[in-house]
Every structure is written in C-alpha cells, then in structure tokens.
Amino acid sequence: MAITTSDIMTKASERLTDFDDGGGRMTGTEVVDGVMNNLFPDQSRLDRVYGRVNLRKCFVHVDVANADTYYGAMSAIMDAPDDPNVSGVLFSTKSHTDERAAAQDRVESYVTRGPQSRWWLFDRQLSGQRSIRLFGPVSAALPEVGDVVYLVQNESAQDEYSQYVRIISVSAEVQEFDGGQGSICGVFKRMVIDCEISAALAYTFDGPTITCLDTLTPAAVMRDTLVADASKYYGVTALAQAVANGDLTVNASSIYAQLVPSTRGESPVVDVQAGGLAAQQITSGGETFAVIGPAHTGATAVTINNRAYTYVFSCIPIPAPGALSVDFRAQGRWYRLQDDGTGALEGEGTGTINYATGSVQVTLAALPDVDTSVLYTWTTPVHFINRAGTTEVDPLTVEHTLAGPCVPGSFSATFLSGGVAKTITDNGTGGLIGDGSGRIVYATGQVYIVLSSVLPDPNSQLTIDYDEPALVTEVLTGVTLSGGVADITLGTVPIEPGSVRVSWETQQQQISNSSHYVWEVDRAYSV
C-alpha cells in the first residue's frame, strides 16, 4: 500500500498559545486544511494598531499503518497575506519537545554578543527603565536607531545576567567634567548619550562613574552585537518581473520578511562627517588626547559581481594608528570595524592594516547588501606636528608701533610672569635689554620684543612707557646738490641721535616746442 498525499497531515502541538509554554510535543489533533483560525487566532483591532507576534508549533505527520518507504515531504507558504501589514514565515527549531520560549530565543538570536562597545553605561541603570544613559569619547560614532546592544552584569561570573536591548531613539551632547583637585584628568570632555530602548530593563546594571581614563573595569559593560544566522526563514514574495520558461534568474520585489512589529522615524543628522569623526590618539605629558580630523574617506561599491565577505583597500595618505574605521551595510543595517591601534581591525568582523603601506584587508561578519558601499574613514598625522617630548619652541614675539618717536633711553615695557613684575628697557642705541630682547627704531616708534626666557601670565597686560622728543621743524631754501650730495647745517643743536628726519622736493622742467613738462617728487630720509 503506497503512501499518498492524503496520508501526509499537519498535526497540532500540545498548546497552540502565545504563552511561554506554548508548543510542546505532537498531538493527534489534525490541523484541517481550509478551516479558519484552526492554527492562528483571529486578528484584533488592538493587534493591528500596536502589532503582535504569533508563534505556533505544528508537525508534519505520515498517518499510515504500513512500513512503506517515506521519501520526504515539503512545506511551503504558497500565498502571501492580502494585508500588507501582515507577514508569515516558516522556520524550524529541530526539536520535537521545545516550547515557545525556546522558539522565541531562536528568533531573537539573529544577533549575538560581539566586542565591547566604545560606550560605557553611565553609572547605575535601574530595572524598569525604558532608556539608558551612556558616555564615551567625543570622537566615537554615535549609536544608531535600530541598533541592538548587549548589556551584561558580572560577565563570566556565576551570578552573571544579561539582556539584549534595541535602541529606538538617540540624543547626545558634549559635556565638560572636572576630575577634581589632585586628579590627573583636570577638566575633560565626554559625549553623553540618552538612548530610548524598545523594552524596559529587566535587571539593574552597574556602570562606571564617568572618568577621563579608558581603563575601566565596571560590574556592567555594554557590547556591540554581530549578525548570527541562527535560523533560516522560508516565506513567499511577489515577483518584480514576470518569469519565462528557461530563465536562469528571477527578480523578486524583496528578499526580506518582517519578523517583529516595528516603527520607523526620520532623524535628521547635521554637521557630521561621513563615517563619523576620524580621530587619532596622541600621548603627551602622561595624558592621551584625541586629535580630530580632517577625515579622509574611501569606498568600495558592492555589486552582484564582487559581493563577498573579504575586501581589500589602499588608504592614501597612510592612516594614523587607531584612526581607521570600516562601515558596511548588511540586511538594511550599518555595522562597523575599528582599528585598535596595533594594526588589527575589530568589531563586526576582522581585518588588518599595514601602517607602512596603507593597505587594508577586511573580513566582514555578514555579506554586505548589493548597491551599497564598504566605507573607509581615517585621519593621518601629516596634518599636524606632535611636539610631545620636544623642547624646541619658537620664542614669543611682540611687534608694536608707538604713537610717535621715542627719546633714546626712555623706553620701558613691564609685564607679570609668575606674579612677579618683569621689565624690558632700551640701551640708548636701539637695542632692548632686561627680561627680553629686541630692537626699537626711535624715529618711527617701531618696537620688536622677543620673550625667550619668561612668558607673561594669562590675562596679564604688557605696559609700555616712553618719552616723546620735542619735535623741531626747520625749512631750508636754496640748497644745491653737487654730485647728488648736499651739505646741510641745522640750526638746532645738540641733536638727539636717531631723531633726524629729512624730506626734500625736486622739480625738473623741460621745454620742447610748445610742450611744457613738470615732474615733482617728494623724498624723505631718516637718520
């Protein structure tokens, strides 16, 4: 007696409910074809507004009383729901006894714990909260709406507990903090982020108190998540183009199906560099500083022909250690890898960078979407000079022009350095001496001061005092030149050295035919 199609039946599980104990073992109850609501409940108005996930476990059963060979069966969704807001998929947990809670865990395991995030929980986050507060470096890329993060308390200990949370809104601002008296931090800046999450915290997580140090060991940490293909889902989708006999490819409207209810909102982003803020870490005086930008960017377009897990790229100019980030989009979400400063890329994948050549090799944690790009963002040390450990500093110079001529020997400039008054004077011949050096031109009042040994206190002033000479003007007429040289005798004696200013006027006339040309030139010379 052969096994026929009518012998292959769908049998219900023990409990067709959405409670945690739904599902279970197979029963003898047949799920009859064509009967309304014999597996799933009807949809309520409330479910259509807020959304709902219904999970039902059923079995394929060969109901015959013989030992004929069973060659297998196929299950498929043949018709999509008429309502565009309703979707349905099939998946298997490979278990004959598991219940709804285990199936829910399989659905939620599309992501798994990844590397530790660059963000820290800001102090204690209490059970029941529907938002979490984070802090981190100003240069770090902000979490995105839709990101799933993993919070874990007492990791690797016997009392460990954890929770996955999805971010549904993000707001951030840069705040200043004071490390306090005696602290090596002083005043420092951190980005503080408030993230609204889709479900309330099930536990209390103890994050660190905000600090300028990166070596934190709090009880609770936050980790990024990686794509993990825990389950395969089977559904149905409409064709974008008709298919003819013999076609080797088909064009579907979409390869995605919705598993859980979700909402979307637009968040405008302004004044943000592509790929985030490219920063590199500089250590000076025992402290580490983030030097931001300017950012360099590059991209590799993802097409159907080059779609793969591994990509290579050459960065020109060569990135600074710890300044390269790689972003890619998979299944509609953005993921990132970050250079750890040693030449290794970590995050949603792995990779390496050669600081001598700028060559980057990256292996992504998931296949990137077609018609997107793998983005590379980095900064380079060619845009600045790191003077850490050097003592060569250009001396401070001050250029100033007095309101008028200066009597030699009368100039003085005073300022405070370390709360002590410092003085610079002229030596009577145009040089400056004392707590600085430089030159002064007495006749024009031009002063050039060099401060190489002491520096003025912040918010202090440079006070200048000098005497202006009595100005004597004498007009001489009938002066003749002999070989371009004229002997002039001034009537006022003695004359202050460096205070003489001579100006003269020349006039040349030339008569040619009926034309008369006159040139007048004014000349001035200071002694």
LOMARMI-14230 format. One record per residue (C-alpha): x, y, z; residue in one letter. Coordinates in steps of 0.2 Angstrom, whole numbers, plus 2048, in hexadecimal, padded with zeros to 3 digits. Example, Ala and Ser with C-alpha at 12.3 -4.5 7.8 and 13.67 -1.06 7.14 Angstrom:
BEGIN
<<83E,7EA,827>,'a'>
<<844,7FB,824>,'s'>
This chain:
BEGIN
<<800,800,800>,'m'>
<<808,810,7FA>,'a'>
<<809,820,804>,'i'>
<<7FE,82E,7FC>,'t'>
<<7FC,840,7FE>,'t'>
<<7ED,83E,809>,'s'>
<<7F7,834,815>,'d'>
<<803,843,819>,'i'>
<<7FA,84E,826>,'m'>
<<7FE,85D,831>,'t'>
<<7FC,859,843>,'k'>
<<7FB,866,851>,'a'>
<<806,867,860>,'s'>
<<801,866,872>,'e'>
<<7FD,878,875>,'r'>
<<7F9,884,866>,'l'>
<<7FB,894,871>,'t'>
<<807,8A3,872>,'d'>
<<80C,89F,884>,'f'>
<<81E,899,888>,'d'>
<<818,887,889>,'d'>
<<810,887,878>,'g'>
<<815,87A,86C>,'g'>
<<81B,86A,874>,'g'>
<<819,858,86D>,'r'>
<<80F,852,85E>,'m'>
<<7FD,84E,861>,'t'>
<<7F0,844,857>,'g'>
<<7E6,853,853>,'t'>
<<7E6,857,840>,'e'>
<<7E8,868,83A>,'v'>
<<7DA,867,82C>,'v'>
<<7DD,870,81C>,'d'>
<<7D2,87F,817>,'g'>
<<7CB,881,829>,'v'>
<<7CC,893,830>,'m'>
<<7D6,897,83F>,'n'>
<<7DA,884,842>,'n'>
<<7ED,888,845>,'l'>
<<7EE,89B,848>,'f'>
<<7E1,8A6,851>,'p'>
<<7D8,8B4,849>,'d'>
<<7DF,8C5,848>,'q'>
<<7D8,8D2,855>,'s'>
<<7D7,8E5,851>,'r'>
<<7E4,8E8,85F>,'l'>
<<7F0,8DC,857>,'d'>
<<7EF,8E5,846>,'r'>
<<7F3,8F6,84F>,'v'>
<<801,8F0,85B>,'y'>
<<807,8E0,852>,'g'>
<<809,8CF,858>,'r'>
<<813,8BF,855>,'v'>
<<80A,8AE,855>,'n'>
<<815,89E,856>,'l'>
<<80D,88E,853>,'r'>
<<815,87D,853>,'k'>
<<80F,86F,847>,'c'>
<<815,85E,841>,'f'>
<<815,855,830>,'v'>
<<80F,844,833>,'h'>
<<80D,834,827>,'v'>
<<7FD,82C,82E>,'d'>
<<7FE,81B,826>,'v'>
<<7FE,809,82E>,'a'>
<<80B,801,823>,'n'>
<<81E,801,821>,'a'>
<<81F,808,80F>,'d'>
<<82E,813,80C>,'t'>
<<82B,826,80F>,'y'>
<<835,830,803>,'y'>
<<833,841,80C>,'g'>
<<827,850,80B>,'a'>
<<827,862,808>,'m'>
<<81F,871,811>,'s'>
<<81D,882,809>,'a'>
<<813,892,80A>,'i'>
<<80A,893,7FA>,'m'>
<<801,8A3,7FC>,'d'>
<<806,8B3,805>,'a'>
<<7F9,8BC,810>,'p'>
<<7EE,8C8,807>,'d'>
<<7F1,8D5,815>,'d'>
<<802,8DD,812>,'p'>
<<804,8E0,825>,'n'>
<<804,8CD,828>,'v'>
<<812,8C1,823>,'s'>
<<815,8AF,826>,'g'>
<<824,8A4,826>,'v'>
<<829,892,82A>,'l'>
<<838,88C,834>,'f'>
<<83E,87D,83E>,'s'>
<<846,87B,84F>,'t'>
<<84A,869,84B>,'k'>
<<842,864,85C>,'s'>
<<833,859,85F>,'h'>
<<830,85F,871>,'t'>
<<835,871,872>,'d'>
<<829,87F,877>,'e'>
<<826,890,872>,'r'>
<<833,898,87D>,'a'>
<<840,88E,874>,'a'>
<<839,893,863>,'a'>
<<839,8A5,868>,'q'>
<<84B,8A4,86D>,'d'>
<<84F,89D,85C>,'r'>
<<847,8AB,853>,'v'>
<<850,8B8,85E>,'e'>
<<860,8B0,85B>,'s'>
<<863,8B8,84A>,'y'>
<<870,8C2,853>,'v'>
<<87D,8BC,860>,'t'>
<<888,8C4,86C>,'r'>
<<897,8CD,864>,'g'>
<<8A6,8D7,869>,'p'>
<<8A5,8E4,877>,'q'>
<<89D,8F4,872>,'s'>
<<8A7,905,872>,'r'>
<<898,90B,87D>,'w'>
<<896,908,890>,'w'>
<<886,908,89A>,'l'>
<<886,918,8A4>,'f'>
<<885,912,8B6>,'d'>
<<876,908,8BC>,'r'>
<<868,903,8B0>,'q'>
<<859,8FD,8BA>,'l'>
<<84D,8EF,8B6>,'s'>
<<83E,8F5,8AE>,'g'>
<<846,904,8A4>,'q'>
<<841,906,892>,'r'>
<<851,910,88E>,'s'>
<<863,90E,892>,'i'>
<<870,91C,894>,'r'>
<<882,919,88C>,'l'>
<<892,923,88B>,'f'>
<<8A2,921,881>,'g'>
<<8AF,92A,877>,'p'>
<<8A9,93A,86D>,'v'>
<<8B0,932,85D>,'s'>
<<8A7,922,85E>,'a'>
<<898,91E,851>,'a'>
<<887,920,859>,'l'>
<<87C,911,85B>,'p'>
<<86F,910,84E>,'e'>
<<85C,90E,84F>,'v'>
<<858,8FB,84D>,'g'>
<<869,8F5,854>,'d'>
<<868,8E6,860>,'v'>
<<874,8E7,86F>,'v'>
<<878,8DA,87C>,'y'>
<<879,8DF,88E>,'l'>
<<882,8D3,89A>,'v'>
<<884,8D4,8AD>,'q'>
<<892,8CA,8B5>,'n'>
<<898,8C2,8A5>,'e'>
<<8A0,8B1,8A6>,'s'>
<<89B,8AF,8B9>,'a'>
<<88E,8A3,8C0>,'q'>
<<882,8B1,8C4>,'d'>
<<883,8B8,8B2>,'e'>
<<873,8BF,8AA>,'y'>
<<870,8C8,899>,'s'>
<<863,8CF,88D>,'q'>
<<862,8D4,87B>,'y'>
<<85A,8E5,878>,'v'>
<<856,8EE,868>,'r'>
<<859,901,867>,'i'>
<<84A,90B,860>,'i'>
<<850,91D,862>,'s'>
<<860,926,866>,'v'>
<<864,937,86D>,'s'>
<<876,93D,871>,'a'>
<<880,94C,877>,'e'>
<<892,94F,87C>,'v'>
<<894,953,88E>,'q'>
<<8A3,959,898>,'e'>
<<8A8,950,8A8>,'f'>
<<8B5,955,8B6>,'d'>
<<8C0,947,8BC>,'g'>
<<8C2,950,8CD>,'g'>
<<8D1,957,8D7>,'q'>
<<8E0,94B,8D6>,'g'>
<<8D9,942,8C7>,'s'>
<<8E3,93F,8B7>,'i'>
<<8D4,942,8AC>,'c'>
<<8D0,954,8B0>,'g'>
<<8C2,95B,8A5>,'v'>
<<8BD,94F,897>,'f'>
<<8AF,94C,88B>,'k'>
<<8A5,93D,888>,'r'>
<<896,939,87C>,'m'>
<<886,935,887>,'v'>
<<878,92C,87E>,'i'>
<<866,928,883>,'d'>
<<85F,919,879>,'c'>
<<84D,914,87A>,'e'>
<<84B,901,879>,'i'>
<<83D,8F6,873>,'s'>
<<83B,8EC,883>,'a'>
<<83D,8F0,895>,'a'>
<<84D,8EA,89E>,'l'>
<<84A,8DA,8A6>,'a'>
<<859,8DC,8B2>,'y'>
<<863,8E9,8BA>,'t'>
<<874,8EC,8B2>,'f'>
<<882,8F5,8BB>,'d'>
<<88D,8FF,8AF>,'g'>
<<89C,90A,8B4>,'p'>
<<89D,91C,8BA>,'t'>
<<8A2,927,8AC>,'i'>
<<8B5,929,8AA>,'t'>
<<8C2,92F,89E>,'c'>
<<8CB,91E,89F>,'l'>
<<8C7,910,892>,'d'>
<<8CD,902,89E>,'t'>
<<8BC,8FF,8A6>,'l'>
<<8B7,8EE,8AF>,'t'>
<<8A4,8F1,8B4>,'p'>
<<898,8E3,8B9>,'a'>
<<88E,8E6,8A9>,'a'>
<<894,8E9,898>,'v'>
<<88C,8EC,887>,'m'>
<<890,8E1,878>,'r'>
<<88C,8E4,865>,'d'>
<<883,8D5,85D>,'t'>
<<887,8CB,84D>,'l'>
<<87C,8C4,840>,'v'>
<<87A,8B1,844>,'a'>
<<86F,8A7,838>,'d'>
<<867,89C,846>,'a'>
<<858,898,83B>,'s'>
<<853,897,829>,'k'>
<<842,89E,825>,'y'>
<<837,898,816>,'y'>
<<82A,8A3,80F>,'g'>
<<822,8AA,7FF>,'v'>
<<825,8BA,7F6>,'t'>
<<81E,8C2,7E6>,'a'>
<<828,8C2,7D6>,'l'>
<<82E,8D3,7CF>,'a'>
<<82E,8CC,7BE>,'q'>
<<825,8BE,7B5>,'a'>
<<82F,8AE,7B3>,'v'>
<<830,8A4,7A3>,'a'>
<<834,892,7A0>,'n'>
<<847,890,79F>,'g'>
<<84C,8A0,7AA>,'d'>
<<85B,89D,7B5>,'l'>
<<857,8AC,7C1>,'t'>
<<848,8B3,7C9>,'v'>
<<845,8C5,7CF>,'n'>
<<83B,8C5,7DF>,'a'>
<<834,8D5,7E7>,'s'>
<<83D,8D1,7F7>,'s'>
<<846,8C3,800>,'i'>
<<842,8C9,811>,'y'>
<<833,8C5,81C>,'a'>
<<82E,8CE,82C>,'q'>
<<830,8C3,83C>,'l'>
<<82B,8D0,849>,'v'>
<<820,8DF,84A>,'p'>
<<82A,8EF,847>,'s'>
<<828,902,844>,'t'>
<<833,90E,83A>,'r'>
<<837,920,83D>,'g'>
<<842,92D,834>,'e'>
<<851,934,83E>,'s'>
<<85A,942,835>,'p'>
<<86D,942,837>,'v'>
<<877,952,835>,'v'>
<<889,958,837>,'d'>
<<88F,946,837>,'v'>
<<89D,93F,82C>,'q'>
<<89B,930,821>,'a'>
<<89F,921,82B>,'g'>
<<89F,92B,83C>,'g'>
<<8AD,935,843>,'l'>
<<8BF,92E,83E>,'a'>
<<8CA,930,84D>,'a'>
<<8DB,92A,852>,'q'>
<<8E2,929,864>,'q'>
<<8F1,933,869>,'i'>
<<8FA,931,87A>,'t'>
<<903,940,881>,'s'>
<<908,943,893>,'g'>
<<900,933,899>,'g'>
<<8EF,937,892>,'e'>
<<8E7,931,882>,'t'>
<<8DE,93D,876>,'f'>
<<8D2,93A,867>,'a'>
<<8D8,944,858>,'v'>
<<8C9,945,84D>,'i'>
<<8C9,946,83A>,'g'>
<<8CA,94B,82C>,'p'>
<<8C2,93B,827>,'a'>
<<8C7,931,817>,'h'>
<<8BA,926,80F>,'t'>
<<8BA,918,803>,'g'>
<<8AD,90B,7FD>,'a'>
<<8AC,8FA,7F4>,'t'>
<<89B,8F9,7EB>,'a'>
<<892,8E8,7EE>,'v'>
<<88B,8E0,7DE>,'t'>
<<883,8CF,7DA>,'i'>
<<894,8CB,7D3>,'n'>
<<8A0,8CF,7E1>,'n'>
<<895,8CC,7F0>,'r'>
<<89F,8C2,7FC>,'a'>
<<8A5,8C2,80E>,'y'>
<<8B7,8C7,80B>,'t'>
<<8BC,8D8,803>,'y'>
<<8CD,8E1,801>,'v'>
<<8D0,8F4,800>,'f'>
<<8DF,8FF,7FF>,'s'>
<<8DE,90F,80A>,'c'>
<<8E7,91E,803>,'i'>
<<8EE,927,80D>,'p'>
<<8F3,91A,81A>,'i'>
<<8E7,91A,829>,'p'>
<<8ED,91D,83B>,'a'>
<<8ED,90E,847>,'p'>
<<8DB,90C,84F>,'g'>
<<8D3,919,842>,'a'>
<<8CB,90D,835>,'l'>
<<8B9,908,836>,'s'>
<<8B0,8FC,829>,'v'>
<<89D,8FD,827>,'d'>
<<892,8F2,81D>,'f'>
<<880,8EF,81B>,'r'>
<<878,8DD,81D>,'a'>
<<866,8D9,81D>,'q'>
<<861,8EB,81E>,'g'>
<<86C,8EF,82D>,'r'>
<<87D,8F8,82E>,'w'>
<<88C,8EF,837>,'y'>
<<89D,8F5,83B>,'r'>
<<8AF,8EF,83E>,'l'>
<<8BC,8F9,847>,'q'>
<<8CF,8F9,847>,'d'>
<<8D5,8F5,858>,'d'>
<<8E6,8FF,856>,'g'>
<<8F0,8EF,854>,'t'>
<<8EC,8EC,841>,'g'>
<<8DD,8E0,845>,'a'>
<<8CB,8E4,841>,'l'>
<<8BD,8DF,84D>,'e'>
<<8AB,8E0,84E>,'g'>
<<89E,8D9,842>,'e'>
<<8AC,8CF,83A>,'g'>
<<8BF,8CE,839>,'t'>
<<8CD,8D5,82F>,'g'>
<<8DE,8DD,82F>,'t'>
<<8E6,8ED,829>,'i'>
<<8F8,8F0,824>,'n'>
<<8FE,901,82B>,'y'>
<<90D,901,81F>,'a'>
<<903,8FF,80F>,'t'>
<<8F1,903,814>,'g'>
<<8EB,8F3,80E>,'s'>
<<8DB,8ED,816>,'v'>
<<8D4,8DB,816>,'q'>
<<8C3,8D8,81E>,'v'>
<<8B7,8C9,821>,'t'>
<<8A5,8CE,824>,'l'>
<<89A,8C5,831>,'a'>
<<88C,8C5,824>,'a'>
<<88A,8C7,811>,'l'>
<<887,8D9,80D>,'p'>
<<877,8DE,803>,'d'>
<<879,8E0,7F1>,'v'>
<<879,8F3,7EA>,'d'>
<<881,8F9,7FB>,'t'>
<<893,8FD,7FE>,'s'>
<<8A0,8F7,80B>,'v'>
<<8A6,908,812>,'l'>
<<8B7,90C,818>,'y'>
<<8BA,91B,824>,'t'>
<<8CB,920,82B>,'w'>
<<8D6,92F,830>,'t'>
<<8E9,931,82E>,'t'>
<<8F7,939,838>,'p'>
<<8FD,943,829>,'v'>
<<8F1,951,82E>,'h'>
<<8F9,956,83E>,'f'>
<<90A,954,848>,'i'>
<<90B,94B,858>,'n'>
<<917,955,863>,'r'>
<<915,948,872>,'a'>
<<926,946,879>,'g'>
<<92E,954,870>,'t'>
<<935,965,878>,'t'>
<<937,96F,868>,'e'>
<<92A,97D,869>,'v'>
<<92A,98D,85F>,'d'>
<<92C,99C,86A>,'p'>
<<91E,9A7,86D>,'l'>
<<91F,9B7,863>,'t'>
<<916,9C8,865>,'v'>
<<916,9D5,857>,'e'>
<<90F,9E6,85B>,'h'>
<<910,9F8,854>,'t'>
<<910,A06,860>,'l'>
<<905,A15,85E>,'a'>
<<915,A20,859>,'g'>
<<928,A21,85A>,'p'>
<<930,A1B,86A>,'c'>
<<93E,A24,874>,'v'>
<<94D,A17,875>,'p'>
<<94F,A10,886>,'g'>
<<93D,A14,88B>,'s'>
<<934,A04,885>,'f'>
<<92E,9F7,892>,'s'>
<<922,9E8,891>,'a'>
<<91B,9DF,8A0>,'t'>
<<911,9CF,8A2>,'f'>
<<90D,9C2,8AF>,'l'>
<<915,9B0,8AE>,'s'>
<<911,9A4,8BD>,'g'>
<<909,9B3,8C6>,'g'>
<<91A,9BC,8C6>,'v'>
<<91D,9CD,8BC>,'a'>
<<929,9CB,8AD>,'k'>
<<931,9DA,8A4>,'t'>
<<938,9DD,893>,'i'>
<<942,9ED,88F>,'t'>
<<94B,9F5,880>,'d'>
<<95E,9F7,881>,'n'>
<<95E,A08,879>,'g'>
<<965,A01,868>,'t'>
<<955,9F8,862>,'g'>
<<957,9E8,86B>,'g'>
<<94C,9E0,879>,'l'>
<<953,9D9,888>,'i'>
<<94C,9D2,899>,'g'>
<<93F,9C4,89A>,'d'>
<<93E,9C3,887>,'g'>
<<947,9C9,877>,'s'>
<<944,9D1,867>,'g'>
<<945,9E2,85D>,'r'>
<<93D,9F3,85D>,'i'>
<<93E,A00,84F>,'v'>
<<93D,A11,859>,'y'>
<<938,A1C,84A>,'a'>
<<929,A11,845>,'t'>
<<924,A09,856>,'g'>
<<925,9F7,84F>,'q'>
<<928,9EA,85D>,'v'>
<<92D,9D8,85B>,'y'>
<<92D,9CE,86C>,'i'>
<<933,9BC,86E>,'v'>
<<92E,9B3,87D>,'l'>
<<939,9A3,87E>,'s'>
<<93C,9A0,890>,'s'>
<<92C,9A5,899>,'v'>
<<91A,9A6,893>,'l'>
<<90C,9B1,899>,'p'>
<<8FE,9AB,8A4>,'d'>
<<8ED,9A7,89C>,'p'>
<<8E2,9B6,89B>,'n'>
<<8F0,9C2,8A0>,'s'>
<<8F5,9D1,896>,'q'>
<<905,9D8,88F>,'l'>
<<907,9EA,895>,'t'>
<<912,9F6,88A>,'i'>
<<919,A07,890>,'d'>
<<924,A13,886>,'y'>
<<928,A25,884>,'d'>
<<924,A2E,874>,'e'>
<<931,A3B,86E>,'p'>
<<92D,A4D,86B>,'a'>
<<92A,A4E,858>,'l'>
<<934,A5C,84F>,'v'>
<<930,A60,83D>,'t'>
<<93C,A6A,832>,'e'>
<<939,A6F,820>,'v'>
<<949,A72,816>,'l'>
<<949,A7B,805>,'t'>
<<956,A7D,7F8>,'g'>
<<95E,A6C,7FB>,'v'>
<<969,A67,7EC>,'t'>
<<96F,A55,7E7>,'l'>
<<980,A51,7E2>,'s'>
<<981,A40,7DB>,'g'>
<<972,A3B,7E4>,'g'>
<<979,A41,7F5>,'v'>
<<973,A50,7FF>,'a'>
<<97B,A57,80E>,'d'>
<<96D,A5D,81B>,'i'>
<<970,A66,82B>,'t'>
<<962,A65,838>,'l'>
<<95F,A73,843>,'g'>
<<95A,A69,852>,'t'>
<<968,A61,85C>,'v'>
<<96B,A55,865>,'p'>
<<961,A49,85A>,'i'>
<<95A,A38,862>,'e'>
<<962,A2A,859>,'p'>
<<956,A20,84E>,'g'>
<<949,A2E,84E>,'s'>
<<94D,A37,83E>,'v'>
<<940,A36,830>,'r'>
<<944,A3F,81F>,'v'>
<<938,A41,811>,'s'>
<<93B,A4B,801>,'w'>
<<932,A4F,7F1>,'e'>
<<93A,A4F,7DF>,'t'>
<<933,A57,7D0>,'q'>
<<939,A55,7BE>,'q'>
<<933,A5E,7AF>,'q'>
<<935,A5B,79D>,'q'>
<<92F,A66,78E>,'i'>
<<92D,A5E,77D>,'s'>
<<924,A68,770>,'n'>
<<914,A6D,777>,'s'>
<<913,A5F,785>,'s'>
<<917,A63,797>,'h'>
<<91B,A53,7A3>,'y'>
<<91C,A55,7B5>,'v'>
<<921,A46,7C1>,'w'>
<<920,A48,7D4>,'e'>
<<927,A3B,7E0>,'v'>
<<926,A3B,7F3>,'d'>
<<934,A32,7FC>,'r'>
<<936,A2E,80E>,'a'>
<<945,A27,817>,'y'>
<<948,A23,82A>,'s'>
<<959,A23,833>,'v'>
